[in-house]
């Protein structure tokens, strides 16, 4: 099954990752395969690569948190009686926060973006980390997906990654 992915790049700084399209495709396909997603052919995800200022506006408007964050997910509700592809939702990733976290954690920007995309995608399909058990299950799934992509454990050496606190 192939998920249709719409990518919008709203910040020129993302040019630091010239293979961004490939990173997105690999991350989303890897996550969908790992959870054996049963979505209809043509299911869609939209991804926005923006800056901290843009994600801060989204975070303030949708979560009442007036600060930038690394990734936000907005699961879509498919209206009944509407024909067309299933909309899974939207993911927004902020450049400055993501780059700063990657540098602080000694990760490549590419690997950290992959992690955030996997994390965001899991939120679109009803995974969450509101409780300790949910957080542990989601962390383990993310780690397994990333390992399948050849990316090391994003939680190694940290008690709780910032991504799981949001």
N, C-alpha and C positions, 0 to 999 in steps of 0.2 A: 504494500500500500504506500502510495506517495502522498505526502502532505504538501499542499500548495503553500508556498511561503512568499509573502510580500515583504520586501525590505525597504525601509525608508531611512536614509542617512541624512540627519538634520544638523550635523556638526562636521565641518571639514576636518577636524582633528582625527576622525576615524580613518583617515587615509593612511595612518600609521600601520594599519592592518590591510594591505592590499588584497589579501585572500579572505576577506570578511565573508563573502558569499559562500565560499567553501566551508568555512568554520561554522556558519549557520546551518547549512545543509547537513553536515556531518553530525552536529550536536542534536538537532531536532530529529533526524532520522534515527540516531542512536538511542535517544530517549524513547521515541515511539516504539521501536523494536523491542526494547527492554521491558516495557510494560504491556506488550502485546495489545496495543491500542486497537480497539474495534471501532474505528471511525469509518464512515463511508468514503469511498474513493473521492478525491477532490476536497477533502477537509482542508480548511485554511487556517493559517496563523499569520498574523502581521507582526513585524518586528521593527521597532523604532530605535535607531542608534542616535542618541542626542547628547547634549551636554548637561552639566549639573544644574544650570539655571532652568532648563526645560523640565527636567525630572523633578526639581523642587516644586514647580508649579503643579505638576500632576500629583505629587505626594501630598501637597497642601489641599488640593481640591478633592481628592478621592480618599485620603486617609487622615486628613486633618493633622498632618505632620509637616511643619514648615521647615523642612531641611532636605538637602539632596540625599539620595540613596543610590545604591548600585543598580538594582533591578526592580521593576514593578511588573506585575502581571494583572491582566484584566480579563478574566474568563467571560466568554460570550454566552448569552442565553439565546438559543435558536428559537425564533418565533414559530409558533405552530401554524400550519397551513401555508407556510412559505416554502416554495420549491427552490432548490439551489444548493450549493455546497454548504456543508456544515461549517460554521465559523467557530473555531475553538477559542479564539480570543487574541489579545494583543500583549506583547511583551515590550517594555522599554528598558534600554540599558544606557547608563550615563557614563560618559568617557572619563571625566576627571576622577570621580570616585573609584571607578573600576581600575584605572591605571594606578592610582595611589595604593589601593589595596593589593594589587599584584606586586608592586614594588616592595611594600611593607612585608609581604608574606614570601618574597623570593620566588614568585611564580612568573611565568611568561604572561604577557597580556593576552595572548591567544588562548592559553589554557584557562585563564580566569574567565574570559568571555564565554568559553565553552561551558564552564561550570555554571555561570549565571544563566545562560540560555537553557541548560538542562533544568536548573532550579525553577526558572520561570515557566517552562513548559509543563513541568509536573504540577505547578499550581493551576494551570489551565485545565488540567484533567482531574482536578479535585484532590490532589495531595496537599497537605498542609503541615504546619509545625507549631500549632497552638499549644499542644501538650507535650510533655517530655517524651511520651511514647511515640507520638506522631513525628516529632523532631528526629528521634533516633531512627525510625523507619525510613523517613525521607532522606536523612544523611546516608544511610546504608545503601539505599537505592541510587542516589546520586554518585556515590563512590563506585558502585558496581558499573553504572553506565559509563562513567569517565574512564574506569579501568579498561573497559571494552574499546574505548577510543584511544587507548595508549596514554592516558593522562593520569598522573599520580593522585593519591588521596588528597582532596582539597582540605580535609579536616585534620590531617596528620600534624601533630605538634601544637594543636590548638585545642583548648577545652571546648569552645563553641565558636564556630565561624560566625562572623557578623551577618552573613546571609541568613542564617537560621534565627537570628534575633529580630528580624523585621517583620 
